[in-house]
Amino acid sequence: MPWQQKIGYLLGRPVGISFMDGTGTSGVLCDAYGGSVYLMEYLYHTQFALKHYSYNMIQDIHPFPGCNHSGVY
């Protein structure tokens, strides 16, 4: 399924974004409008930043998988 069709389901969730140039990022998908997605990313310590990325930069968007609590910590 194209990532554009998954946007509604992914809003407010942690996601990984792969870009056309082979790089990627992760964060909480806050919004998508005006040809951009808005992602809350962790910077360091207690700082976060709301960043936006143009649709034409994005190759795919994936939700974070659930954790496997196998008892190994």
N, CA, C and O atoms as a DFTB+ gen file, in Angstrom:
292 C
 N C O
     1  1       0.850      -1.175       0.000
     2  2       0.000       0.000       0.000
     3  2       0.898       1.241       0.000
     4  3       1.836       1.313       0.793
     5  1       0.637       2.190      -0.848
     6  2       1.428       3.425      -0.864
     7  2       1.339       4.148       0.483
     8  3       0.296       4.136       1.138
     9  1       2.443       4.775       0.886
    10  2       2.478       5.410       2.202
    11  2       1.431       6.502       2.353
    12  3       0.954       6.749       3.461
    13  1       1.064       7.165       1.254
    14  2       0.068       8.235       1.337
    15  2      -1.278       7.710       1.822
    16  3      -2.044       8.441       2.449
    17  1      -1.565       6.448       1.533
    18  2      -2.831       5.851       1.961
    19  2      -2.803       5.412       3.421
    20  3      -3.855       5.142       4.000
    21  1      -1.617       5.336       4.026
    22  2      -1.477       4.917       5.417
    23  2      -1.477       6.092       6.390
    24  3      -1.562       5.885       7.600
    25  1      -1.385       7.319       5.884
    26  2      -1.204       8.501       6.734
    27  2      -2.254       8.589       7.841
    28  3      -1.899       8.777       9.004
    29  1      -3.526       8.459       7.508
    30  2      -4.585       8.581       8.508
    31  2      -4.431       7.607       9.652
    32  3      -4.696       7.950      10.804
    33  1      -4.007       6.403       9.347
    34  2      -3.810       5.363      10.358
    35  2      -2.580       5.643      11.219
    36  3      -2.537       5.246      12.383
    37  1      -1.582       6.321      10.656
    38  2      -0.308       6.514      11.343
    39  2      -0.223       7.807      12.163
    40  3       0.709       7.970      12.951
    41  1      -1.168       8.716      11.995
    42  2      -1.133       9.983      12.739
    43  2      -1.128       9.728      14.249
    44  3      -1.936       8.955      14.765
    45  1      -0.207      10.389      14.941
    46  2      -0.098      10.245      16.379
    47  2       0.722       9.047      16.826
    48  3       0.875       8.818      18.026
    49  1       1.253       8.277      15.879
    50  2       2.000       7.068      16.211
    51  2       3.482       7.244      15.887
    52  3       3.839       8.067      15.044
    53  1       4.352       6.467      16.557
    54  2       5.771       6.493      16.203
    55  2       5.982       5.790      14.860
    56  3       5.467       4.697      14.625
    57  1       6.741       6.437      14.000
    58  2       6.984       5.896      12.659
    59  2       8.456       6.044      12.282
    60  3       9.196       6.835      12.867
    61  1       8.847       5.268      11.302
    62  2      10.130       5.426      10.650
    63  2       9.871       5.891       9.229
    64  3       8.989       5.364       8.551
    65  1      10.633       6.873       8.777
    66  2      10.468       7.398       7.424
    67  2      11.752       7.140       6.645
    68  3      12.839       7.496       7.100
    69  1      11.628       6.522       5.473
    70  2      12.775       6.366       4.584
    71  2      12.636       7.386       3.465
    72  3      11.565       7.572       2.887
    73  1      13.761       8.043       3.177
    74  2      13.781       9.090       2.159
    75  2      14.341       8.569       0.841
    76  3      15.025       7.546       0.803
    77  1      14.045       9.276      -0.218
    78  2      14.497       8.905      -1.551
    79  2      16.021       8.829      -1.656
    80  3      16.549       8.075      -2.473
    81  1      16.737       9.614      -0.824
    82  2      18.203       9.648      -0.905
    83  2      18.876       8.537      -0.100
    84  3      20.102       8.498      -0.003
    85  1      18.074       7.628       0.482
    86  2      18.623       6.500       1.214
    87  2      18.784       6.730       2.703
    88  3      19.161       5.808       3.426
    89  1      18.509       7.932       3.181
    90  2      18.567       8.215       4.613
    91  2      17.201       7.975       5.233
    92  3      16.250       7.615       4.539
    93  1      17.108       8.173       6.526
    94  2      15.841       7.988       7.200
    95  2      15.805       8.736       8.510
    96  3      16.810       9.291       8.956
    97  1      14.638       8.744       9.120
    98  2      14.451       9.371      10.420
    99  2      13.286       8.683      11.107
   100  3      12.588       7.870      10.501
   101  1      13.079       9.012      12.373
   102  2      11.955       8.447      13.102
   103  2      11.421       9.479      14.083
   104  3      12.116      10.421      14.462
   105  1      10.181       9.281      14.480
   106  2       9.530      10.170      15.430
   107  2       8.041       9.899      15.439
   108  3       7.581       8.879      14.925
   109  1       7.296      10.811      16.022
   110  2       5.841      10.695      16.080
   111  2       5.262      11.520      14.932
   112  3       5.562      12.706      14.794
   113  1       4.436      10.884      14.117
   114  2       3.810      11.567      12.983
   115  2       2.674      12.447      13.508
   116  3       1.641      11.947      13.955
   117  1       2.880      13.757      13.447
   118  2       1.916      14.704      14.021
   119  2       0.827      15.128      13.048
   120  3      -0.331      15.272      13.440
   121  1       1.186      15.328      11.783
   122  2       0.204      15.819      10.820
   123  2       0.724      15.620       9.408
   124  3       1.899      15.320       9.195
   125  1      -0.163      15.790       8.461
   126  2       0.189      15.727       7.038
   127  2      -0.785      16.618       6.286
   128  3      -1.983      16.340       6.229
   129  1      -0.261      17.691       5.711
   130  2      -1.088      18.582       4.897
   131  2      -0.189      19.480       4.072
   132  3       0.993      19.633       4.379
   133  1      -0.736      20.066       3.043
   134  2       0.012      20.995       2.206
   135  2       1.220      20.382       1.521
   136  3       2.178      21.090       1.213
   137  1       1.193      19.078       1.279
   138  2       2.310      18.412       0.614
   139  2       3.483      18.103       1.520
   140  3       4.573      17.804       1.032
   141  1       3.284      18.170       2.852
   142  2       4.344      17.864       3.810
   143  2       3.814      17.003       4.943
   144  3       2.630      17.050       5.276
   145  1       4.702      16.220       5.529
   146  2       4.388      15.518       6.775
   147  2       5.136      16.238       7.892
   148  3       6.211      16.798       7.675
   149  1       4.556      16.216       9.082
   150  2       5.119      16.891      10.246
   151  2       5.424      15.833      11.301
   152  3       4.545      15.100      11.754
   153  1       6.701      15.780      11.676
   154  2       7.205      14.728      12.539
   155  2       7.868      15.329      13.772
   156  3       8.740      16.190      13.649
   157  1       7.461      14.881      14.962
   158  2       8.104      15.295      16.203
   159  2       9.290      14.365      16.434
   160  3       9.121      13.164      16.646
   161  1      10.498      14.942      16.391
   162  2      11.722      14.158      16.530
   163  2      12.434      14.514      17.826
   164  3      12.396      15.656      18.283
   165  1      13.075      13.522      18.401
   166  2      13.888      13.736      19.594
   167  2      15.244      14.281      19.170
   168  3      15.859      13.755      18.242
   169  1      15.717      15.325      19.835
   170  2      17.030      15.895      19.545
   171  2      18.056      15.385      20.560
   172  3      18.940      14.604      20.206
   173  1      17.945      15.820      21.809
   174  2      18.804      15.360      22.884
   175  2      18.277      15.896      24.204
   176  3      17.497      16.848      24.243
   177  1      18.722      15.263      25.284
   178  2      18.332      15.627      26.638
   179  2      16.816      15.750      26.731
   180  3      16.128      14.731      26.671
   181  1      16.270      16.944      26.873
   182  2      14.821      17.126      26.961
   183  2      14.283      17.908      25.772
   184  3      13.208      18.503      25.852
   185  1      15.027      17.908      24.668
   186  2      14.626      18.724      23.526
   187  2      14.064      17.883      22.381
   188  3      14.613      16.846      22.006
   189  1      12.959      18.369      21.848
   190  2      12.297      17.769      20.700
   191  2      12.085      18.858      19.654
   192  3      12.079      20.044      19.983
   193  1      11.917      18.467      18.421
   194  2      11.675      19.447      17.355
   195  2      10.603      18.919      16.416
   196  3      10.607      17.742      16.054
   197  1       9.686      19.797      16.024
   198  2       8.699      19.468      15.010
   199  2       9.319      19.807      13.658
   200  3       9.570      20.971      13.348
   201  1       9.561      18.767      12.857
   202  2      10.186      18.962      11.548
   203  2       9.177      18.610      10.471
   204  3       8.263      17.817      10.697
   205  1       9.346      19.201       9.303
   206  2       8.450      18.863       8.200
   207  2       9.271      18.405       7.005
   208  3      10.371      18.894       6.746
   209  1       8.698      17.454       6.293
   210  2       9.340      16.867       5.127
   211  2       8.351      16.841       3.975
   212  3       7.197      16.445       4.138
   213  1       8.809      17.262       2.825
   214  2       7.980      17.300       1.626
   215  2       7.670      15.881       1.159
   216  3       8.507      14.984       1.257
   217  1       6.461      15.695       0.655
   218  2       6.053      14.386       0.134
   219  2       7.046      13.839      -0.889
   220  3       7.306      12.636      -0.918
   221  1       7.603      14.717      -1.731
   222  2       8.490      14.219      -2.785
   223  2       9.841      13.744      -2.258
   224  3      10.622      13.163      -3.012
   225  1      10.132      13.981      -0.969
   226  2      11.365      13.477      -0.350
   227  2      11.194      12.057       0.187
   228  3      12.177      11.358       0.429
   229  1       9.941      11.634       0.373
   230  2       9.636      10.407       1.114
   231  2       9.471       9.206       0.187
   232  3       8.730       9.244      -0.795
   233  1      10.190       8.140       0.537
   234  2      10.031       6.871      -0.181
   235  2       8.956       6.024       0.476
   236  3       8.103       5.460      -0.210
   237  1       8.989       5.928       1.828
   238  2       7.996       5.123       2.527
   239  2       7.933       5.531       3.995
   240  3       8.856       6.151       4.524
   241  1       6.832       5.173       4.637
   242  2       6.624       5.417       6.059
   243  2       6.113       4.119       6.670
   244  3       5.197       3.488       6.142
   245  1       6.723       3.726       7.800
   246  2       6.338       2.476       8.464
   247  2       6.077       2.720       9.946
   248  3       6.806       3.477      10.587
   249  1       5.036       2.083      10.497
   250  2       4.809       2.177      11.936
   251  2       5.883       1.388      12.682
   252  3       6.431       0.417      12.158
   253  1       6.178       1.818      13.918
   254  2       7.093       1.040      14.732
   255  2       6.439      -0.294      15.061
   256  3       5.229      -0.362      15.277
   257  1       7.238      -1.354      15.100
   258  2       6.675      -2.661      15.502
   259  2       6.466      -2.691      17.007
   260  3       7.048      -1.893      17.741
   261  1       5.643      -3.604      17.452
   262  2       5.441      -3.787      18.879
   263  2       6.687      -4.415      19.500
   264  3       7.544      -4.950      18.797
   265  1       6.770      -4.343      20.800
   266  2       7.904      -4.936      21.513
   267  2       7.613      -6.411      21.799
   268  3       6.481      -6.792      22.095
   269  1       8.663      -7.227      21.703
   270  2       8.549      -8.638      22.037
   271  2       9.034      -8.814      23.455
   272  3      10.237      -8.776      23.713
   273  1       8.125      -9.005      24.363
   274  2       8.471      -9.177      25.780
   275  2       8.720     -10.641      26.061
   276  3       7.875     -11.333      26.630
   277  1       9.895     -11.108      25.652
   278  2      10.220     -12.529      25.799
   279  2      10.854     -12.854      27.134
   280  3      11.274     -13.990      27.357
   281  1      10.932     -11.869      28.036
   282  2      11.531     -12.111      29.331
   283  2      13.024     -11.839      29.348
   284  3      13.664     -11.999      30.388
   285  1      13.587     -11.435      28.232
   286  2      15.013     -11.132      28.159
   287  2      15.197      -9.625      28.300
   288  3      14.704      -8.863      27.468
   289  1      15.893      -9.190      29.330
   290  2      16.105      -7.767      29.574
   291  2      17.560      -7.484      29.786
   292  3      17.940      -6.334      30.007
